[in-house]
Amino acid sequence: MDTIILVGGKGTRLRETIGDDIPKPLAKINGTPFLDLIISQLEKFDIIKNIILAVGYKKEKIIDRYKDKNNILFSEDFFPLGTGGAIKKALSLCKSNEVLVLNGDTYLEFNLADLLQNHIEKKAEITIGYRFEKDTSRYGSLTLDEKTKKILKFNEKQNSEKLKEISGFINSGVYVINKNVFDDFENIEDSEKFSIELDFFSKAVFTKKIFGFDIKTSFIDIGTASSYHRAQNILNLG
């Protein structure tokens, strides 16, 4: 099974903390680049073969660090492609029928064998790791069939501070997708730049088999200065 990690973002909210010269995935957690932690986690899974890094911003830094690892390939974005465009391009380097997709600025523990088994048993085209959140307004939420865990709707996040907290399930940013998932999909097939969340998932839910997989652990992200500092205390490198 191959894996795509999205590491092409500019990380503008973190630049004042880590500097302009460092791509966000290489921001250090207690001296170790964050991306090293994700790769180390993946290398513990026996079924993972190749890791494809979808690089963009400051890509030469990331390529230089991992170029000598035989199991790591690079899918280079020469202009911003969005999460969907980056995944679509990286899929050309994948050889497995099912592909794990992760974000390069989040870390969470999950059981890959169970995730893949769930995907295959349900004959899913897309499986999205989800978790329960007391307040979904920051993230948006998922509406699931209570019995089958089929995802019925993607609900956009609510920005108004006047809204009450609404608990529910949110996308954890861990996906298993079939390699041909973008084939014959209207407005996506010939598009280079698009968002997997906004432009694809929200429409594909009506035509494709998309299921959820419960991941009970919270993700650790380094998207903002505050979350980056929290990650220093949460992640156990031992």
VEXDREN-2710 file (C-alpha; in Angstrom, 1 decimal):
% VEXDREN-2710
k/r/px/py/pz
1/MET/0.0/0.0/0.0
2/ASP/1.3/3.4/-0.9
3/THR/0.9/6.6/1.0
4/ILE/0.6/10.3/0.0
5/ILE/1.5/13.0/2.5
6/LEU/0.5/16.5/1.6
7/VAL/3.5/18.8/2.4
8/GLY/3.2/21.6/-0.1
9/GLY/1.4/24.3/1.8
10/LYS/2.9/27.7/2.6
11/GLY/2.2/27.6/6.3
12/THR/1.7/31.4/6.5
13/ARG/0.3/31.3/10.1
14/LEU/3.5/29.7/11.4
15/ARG/6.1/31.8/9.7
16/GLU/6.6/34.2/12.5
17/THR/7.3/31.3/14.8
18/ILE/9.6/29.1/12.7
19/GLY/10.9/31.6/10.1
20/ASP/10.4/32.1/6.4
21/ASP/13.1/29.7/5.3
22/ILE/11.6/26.5/6.8
23/PRO/8.7/24.6/5.2
24/LYS/6.0/23.9/7.8
25/PRO/6.4/20.1/7.8
26/LEU/10.1/20.5/8.8
27/ALA/9.2/22.6/11.8
28/LYS/11.0/21.0/14.8
29/ILE/9.2/19.3/17.7
30/ASN/11.7/19.0/20.5
31/GLY/14.5/19.0/17.9
32/THR/12.9/16.6/15.5
33/PRO/11.3/17.7/12.2
34/PHE/7.5/17.1/12.4
35/LEU/7.5/15.2/9.1
36/ASP/10.1/12.8/10.5
37/LEU/7.6/11.8/13.1
38/ILE/4.9/11.1/10.5
39/ILE/7.3/9.0/8.4
40/SER/8.5/7.1/11.4
41/GLN/4.9/6.2/12.3
42/LEU/4.3/5.0/8.7
43/GLU/7.4/2.9/8.6
44/LYS/6.1/0.9/11.5
45/PHE/3.2/-0.3/9.3
46/ASP/4.3/-3.5/7.4
47/ILE/1.8/-2.9/4.6
48/ILE/3.2/0.5/3.7
49/LYS/5.5/0.3/0.7
50/ASN/6.2/3.7/-0.8
51/ILE/5.7/7.2/0.7
52/ILE/4.9/9.9/-1.8
53/LEU/5.6/13.4/-0.6
54/ALA/3.4/16.0/-2.4
55/VAL/5.8/18.9/-2.2
56/GLY/5.4/22.6/-3.2
57/TYR/6.5/25.5/-1.1
58/LYS/10.2/25.3/-0.2
59/LYS/10.2/21.9/-1.8
60/GLU/13.9/21.8/-2.2
61/LYS/14.3/21.7/1.5
62/ILE/12.1/18.6/1.9
63/ILE/13.5/16.9/-1.2
64/ASP/17.1/17.4/0.1
65/ARG/16.2/15.9/3.5
66/TYR/14.6/12.7/2.2
67/LYS/16.1/12.2/-1.3
68/ASP/18.3/9.3/-0.1
69/LYS/15.5/7.2/1.3
70/ASN/14.6/4.4/-1.1
71/ASN/10.9/4.3/-0.1
72/ILE/10.2/8.0/-0.5
73/LEU/9.2/9.5/-3.8
74/PHE/8.3/13.1/-4.7
75/SER/5.4/14.6/-6.5
76/GLU/6.3/18.2/-7.3
77/ASP/3.8/21.0/-7.6
78/PHE/5.2/23.9/-9.7
79/PHE/2.3/26.1/-8.7
80/PRO/-0.3/25.7/-5.9
81/LEU/-2.7/22.9/-6.8
82/GLY/-4.8/22.8/-3.7
83/THR/-5.2/19.6/-1.6
84/GLY/-7.2/17.8/-4.3
85/GLY/-4.9/18.8/-7.2
86/ALA/-1.9/17.7/-5.2
87/ILE/-3.4/14.3/-4.4
88/LYS/-4.5/13.8/-8.0
89/LYS/-1.0/14.4/-9.3
90/ALA/0.6/12.3/-6.7
91/LEU/-1.6/9.3/-7.5
92/SER/0.3/8.9/-10.8
93/LEU/3.2/7.6/-8.7
94/CYS/1.1/5.2/-6.7
95/LYS/1.0/1.5/-7.6
96/SER/-1.4/0.2/-5.1
97/ASN/-5.2/0.1/-5.7
98/GLU/-5.8/1.6/-2.2
99/VAL/-3.9/4.7/-1.1
100/LEU/-3.5/6.2/2.3
101/VAL/-3.5/10.0/2.3
102/LEU/-2.3/12.2/5.2
103/ASN/-1.7/15.8/6.0
104/GLY/1.9/16.8/6.6
105/ASP/0.9/19.2/9.5
106/THR/-1.1/16.8/11.6
107/TYR/-0.3/13.7/13.6
108/LEU/-2.6/11.1/15.1
109/GLU/-2.4/7.5/16.1
110/PHE/-4.6/5.1/14.2
111/ASN/-4.8/1.4/13.3
112/LEU/-4.0/1.2/9.6
113/ALA/-4.9/-2.5/9.3
114/ASP/-8.4/-1.9/10.7
115/LEU/-8.8/1.2/8.5
116/LEU/-7.9/-0.7/5.3
117/GLN/-10.0/-3.7/6.2
118/ASN/-13.0/-1.5/6.8
119/HIS/-12.4/0.2/3.5
120/ILE/-12.2/-3.1/1.6
121/GLU/-15.1/-4.8/3.4
122/LYS/-17.5/-2.0/2.7
123/LYS/-16.3/-1.8/-0.9
124/ALA/-15.7/1.9/-0.3
125/GLU/-14.2/4.3/-2.9
126/ILE/-13.2/6.7/-0.1
127/THR/-12.9/6.1/3.6
128/ILE/-12.5/9.1/5.9
129/GLY/-11.2/8.9/9.4
130/TYR/-13.4/10.9/11.7
131/ARG/-13.6/11.7/15.4
132/PHE/-16.1/13.2/17.8
133/GLU/-15.7/16.8/18.7
134/LYS/-17.7/18.8/21.3
135/ASP/-17.6/21.9/19.1
136/THR/-17.6/21.4/15.4
137/SER/-17.9/25.1/14.4
138/ARG/-14.1/25.4/13.7
139/TYR/-14.0/22.4/11.5
140/GLY/-17.3/21.7/9.9
141/SER/-18.9/18.3/10.5
142/LEU/-19.9/15.0/8.9
143/THR/-23.4/13.6/8.8
144/LEU/-23.2/9.8/9.0
145/ASP/-25.6/6.9/8.7
146/GLU/-25.7/5.7/12.3
147/LYS/-25.6/2.0/11.3
148/THR/-23.5/1.7/8.2
149/LYS/-21.2/4.8/8.8
150/LYS/-21.8/5.9/5.3
151/ILE/-21.1/9.6/5.0
152/LEU/-24.3/11.4/3.9
153/LYS/-23.3/15.0/4.0
154/PHE/-20.3/17.3/4.6
155/ASN/-21.4/20.3/6.7
156/GLU/-19.4/23.5/6.3
157/LYS/-17.9/25.2/9.3
158/GLN/-19.8/28.0/11.0
159/ASN/-17.8/31.2/11.6
160/SER/-20.3/33.1/13.6
161/GLU/-19.4/33.5/17.3
162/LYS/-23.0/33.8/18.1
163/LEU/-23.7/30.2/17.3
164/LYS/-23.9/27.7/20.1
165/GLU/-21.5/24.9/20.3
166/ILE/-22.7/21.9/18.3
167/SER/-21.1/18.5/18.9
168/GLY/-20.6/16.0/16.1
169/PHE/-18.1/14.2/14.0
170/ILE/-15.3/15.9/12.1
171/ASN/-12.9/14.9/9.4
172/SER/-9.5/13.9/11.0
173/GLY/-7.6/14.3/7.7
174/VAL/-6.8/10.6/7.3
175/TYR/-8.1/9.0/4.1
176/VAL/-8.0/5.8/2.2
177/ILE/-8.9/6.4/-1.4
178/ASN/-9.1/4.2/-4.5
179/LYS/-6.5/5.1/-7.0
180/ASN/-9.1/5.8/-9.7
181/VAL/-11.3/7.9/-7.5
182/PHE/-11.1/11.0/-9.7
183/ASP/-11.8/9.2/-12.9
184/ASP/-15.0/10.3/-14.7
185/PHE/-15.8/12.8/-12.1
186/GLU/-17.4/16.0/-13.5
187/ASN/-15.4/19.2/-13.2
188/ILE/-12.5/17.3/-11.6
189/GLU/-11.2/15.0/-14.3
190/ASP/-9.5/17.8/-16.3
191/SER/-8.9/20.1/-13.4
192/GLU/-5.4/20.6/-12.0
193/LYS/-6.2/22.9/-9.0
194/PHE/-9.0/22.0/-6.6
195/SER/-9.7/21.4/-2.9
196/ILE/-10.3/17.7/-1.9
197/GLU/-12.6/18.9/0.9
198/LEU/-14.6/21.7/-0.7
199/ASP/-14.6/20.8/-4.4
200/PHE/-14.6/17.0/-4.3
201/PHE/-15.9/15.4/-1.1
202/SER/-18.9/17.7/-0.9
203/LYS/-20.0/16.6/-4.4
204/ALA/-18.7/13.0/-4.5
205/VAL/-20.9/12.1/-1.5
206/PHE/-23.9/12.0/-3.9
207/THR/-22.3/9.6/-6.4
208/LYS/-19.5/7.6/-4.7
209/LYS/-19.3/5.2/-1.8
210/ILE/-17.8/7.3/1.0
211/PHE/-17.7/5.8/4.5
212/GLY/-16.3/6.9/7.9
213/PHE/-13.9/5.2/10.2
214/ASP/-13.9/6.1/13.8
215/ILE/-10.5/7.3/15.1
216/LYS/-10.9/8.1/18.7
217/THR/-7.6/9.8/19.2
218/SER/-7.3/13.6/18.7
219/PHE/-5.0/14.9/16.1
220/ILE/-2.0/17.1/16.9
221/ASP/-1.5/19.9/14.4
222/ILE/1.1/22.5/13.9
223/GLY/-1.0/24.9/11.8
224/THR/-0.8/27.8/14.2
225/ALA/1.8/29.2/16.6
226/SER/-0.3/28.1/19.6
227/SER/-1.0/24.6/18.3
228/TYR/2.7/24.3/17.4
229/HIS/3.8/25.1/21.0
230/ARG/1.2/22.7/22.4
231/ALA/2.6/19.9/20.1
232/GLN/6.0/20.3/21.9
233/ASN/4.4/19.2/25.1
234/ILE/2.1/16.5/23.7
235/LEU/4.2/14.5/21.4
236/ASN/6.3/11.8/23.1
237/LEU/9.4/11.2/21.1
238/GLY/10.6/8.3/23.2
END
